[in-house]
Amino acid sequence: MESQRTELRLIDAALARMDAGNCGECVDCGEPIPRERLEALPFAIRCATDQALLERERAGRSSAPTL
């Protein structure tokens, strides 16, 4: 249920970006998000390259030992 709510929030945010005229731009690098990615994930906010970087950073932080 929570994942569905999250997806709805992402869709609402994508619709707002469309209304503002900046849909399809990566929020990190500003480059266009490829059409294929948007067809697969219409609410994508990052290009595949920047999304992969973000996920690697998150994975690195979660596996870091805590003191």
Phi and psi restraints in degrees (value plus and minus 20) as a CYANA .aco file:
   2 GLU   PHI     -84.7   -44.7
   2 GLU   PSI     -57.9   -17.9
   3 SER   PHI     -85.2   -45.2
   3 SER   PSI     -53.4   -13.4
   4 GLN   PHI     -88.0   -48.0
   4 GLN   PSI     -59.4   -19.4
   5 ARG   PHI     -84.2   -44.2
   5 ARG   PSI     -61.9   -21.9
   6 THR   PHI     -81.6   -41.6
   6 THR   PSI     -64.5   -24.5
   7 GLU   PHI     -82.8   -42.8
   7 GLU   PSI     -59.8   -19.8
   8 LEU   PHI     -83.8   -43.8
   8 LEU   PSI     -59.3   -19.3
   9 ARG   PHI     -83.7   -43.7
   9 ARG   PSI     -61.0   -21.0
  10 LEU   PHI     -84.6   -44.6
  10 LEU   PSI     -59.6   -19.6
  11 ILE   PHI     -86.1   -46.1
  11 ILE   PSI     -63.4   -23.4
  12 ASP   PHI     -79.9   -39.9
  12 ASP   PSI     -61.9   -21.9
  13 ALA   PHI     -84.8   -44.8
  13 ALA   PSI     -58.8   -18.8
  14 ALA   PHI     -84.3   -44.3
  14 ALA   PSI     -61.2   -21.2
  15 LEU   PHI     -83.6   -43.6
  15 LEU   PSI     -58.4   -18.4
  16 ALA   PHI     -84.6   -44.6
  16 ALA   PSI     -60.3   -20.3
  17 ARG   PHI     -83.7   -43.7
  17 ARG   PSI     -57.9   -17.9
  18 MET   PHI     -82.8   -42.8
  18 MET   PSI     -64.9   -24.9
  19 ASP   PHI     -81.2   -41.2
  19 ASP   PSI     -54.8   -14.8
  20 ALA   PHI    -100.7   -60.7
  20 ALA   PSI     -31.1     8.9
  21 GLY   PHI      65.7   105.7
  21 GLY   PSI      -6.8    33.2
  22 ASN   PHI    -141.0  -101.0
  22 ASN   PSI      11.4    51.4
  23 CYS   PHI     -95.2   -55.2
  23 CYS   PSI     121.1   161.1
  24 GLY   PHI      71.0   111.0
  24 GLY   PSI     -12.7    27.3
  25 GLU   PHI    -127.3   -87.3
  25 GLU   PSI     116.1   156.1
  26 CYS   PHI     -86.3   -46.3
  26 CYS   PSI     110.6   150.6
  27 VAL   PHI     -90.5   -50.5
  27 VAL   PSI     -37.5     2.5
  28 ASP   PHI    -112.5   -72.5
  28 ASP   PSI     -71.2   -31.2
  29 CYS   PHI    -124.3   -84.3
  29 CYS   PSI     -35.1     4.9
  30 GLY   PHI      61.6   101.6
  30 GLY   PSI     -22.5    17.5
  31 GLU   PHI     -97.2   -57.2
  31 GLU   PSI     136.0   176.0
  32 PRO   PHI     -83.9   -43.9
  32 PRO   PSI     121.3   161.3
  33 ILE   PHI    -103.2   -63.2
  33 ILE   PSI     107.5   147.5
  34 PRO   PHI     -76.5   -36.5
  34 PRO   PSI     122.7   162.7
  35 ARG   PHI     -73.9   -33.9
  35 ARG   PSI     -60.4   -20.4
  36 GLU   PHI     -79.6   -39.6
  36 GLU   PSI     -60.0   -20.0
  37 ARG   PHI     -86.5   -46.5
  37 ARG   PSI     -62.7   -22.7
  38 LEU   PHI     -88.1   -48.1
  38 LEU   PSI     -51.7   -11.7
  39 GLU   PHI     -87.2   -47.2
  39 GLU   PSI     -57.6   -17.6
  40 ALA   PHI     -97.3   -57.3
  40 ALA   PSI     -55.8   -15.8
  41 LEU   PHI    -158.9  -118.9
  41 LEU   PSI      61.3   101.3
  42 PRO   PHI     -77.8   -37.8
  42 PRO   PSI     -41.8    -1.8
  43 PHE   PHI    -121.8   -81.8
  43 PHE   PSI      -2.0    38.0
  44 ALA   PHI     -80.7   -40.7
  44 ALA   PSI     117.3   157.3
  45 ILE   PHI    -133.4   -93.4
  45 ILE   PSI     -25.5    14.5
  46 ARG   PHI    -150.8  -110.8
  46 ARG   PSI     130.0   170.0
  47 CYS   PHI     -88.2   -48.2
  47 CYS   PSI     143.1   183.1
  48 ALA   PHI     -80.0   -40.0
  48 ALA   PSI     -57.2   -17.2
  49 THR   PHI     -83.2   -43.2
  49 THR   PSI     -69.6   -29.6
  50 ASP   PHI     -89.6   -49.6
  50 ASP   PSI     -53.0   -13.0
  51 GLN   PHI     -85.4   -45.4
  51 GLN   PSI     -61.8   -21.8
  52 ALA   PHI     -83.8   -43.8
  52 ALA   PSI     -60.3   -20.3
  53 LEU   PHI     -81.1   -41.1
  53 LEU   PSI     -64.7   -24.7
  54 LEU   PHI     -81.1   -41.1
  54 LEU   PSI     -63.9   -23.9
  55 GLU   PHI     -86.2   -46.2
  55 GLU   PSI     -57.0   -17.0
  56 ARG   PHI     -86.3   -46.3
  56 ARG   PSI     -60.6   -20.6
  57 GLU   PHI     -81.8   -41.8
  57 GLU   PSI     -65.2   -25.2
  58 ARG   PHI     -83.1   -43.1
  58 ARG   PSI     -61.4   -21.4
  59 ALA   PHI     -84.1   -44.1
  59 ALA   PSI     -59.2   -19.2
  60 GLY   PHI     -85.2   -45.2
  60 GLY   PSI     -59.5   -19.5
  61 ARG   PHI     -89.3   -49.3
  61 ARG   PSI     -57.6   -17.6
  62 SER   PHI     -94.3   -54.3
  62 SER   PSI     -41.6    -1.6
  63 SER   PHI    -116.3   -76.3
  63 SER   PSI     -20.4    19.6
  64 ALA   PHI     -91.1   -51.1
  64 ALA   PSI     118.1   158.1
  65 PRO   PHI     -88.4   -48.4
  65 PRO   PSI     124.8   164.8
  66 THR   PHI    -119.7   -79.7
  66 THR   PSI     123.5   163.5
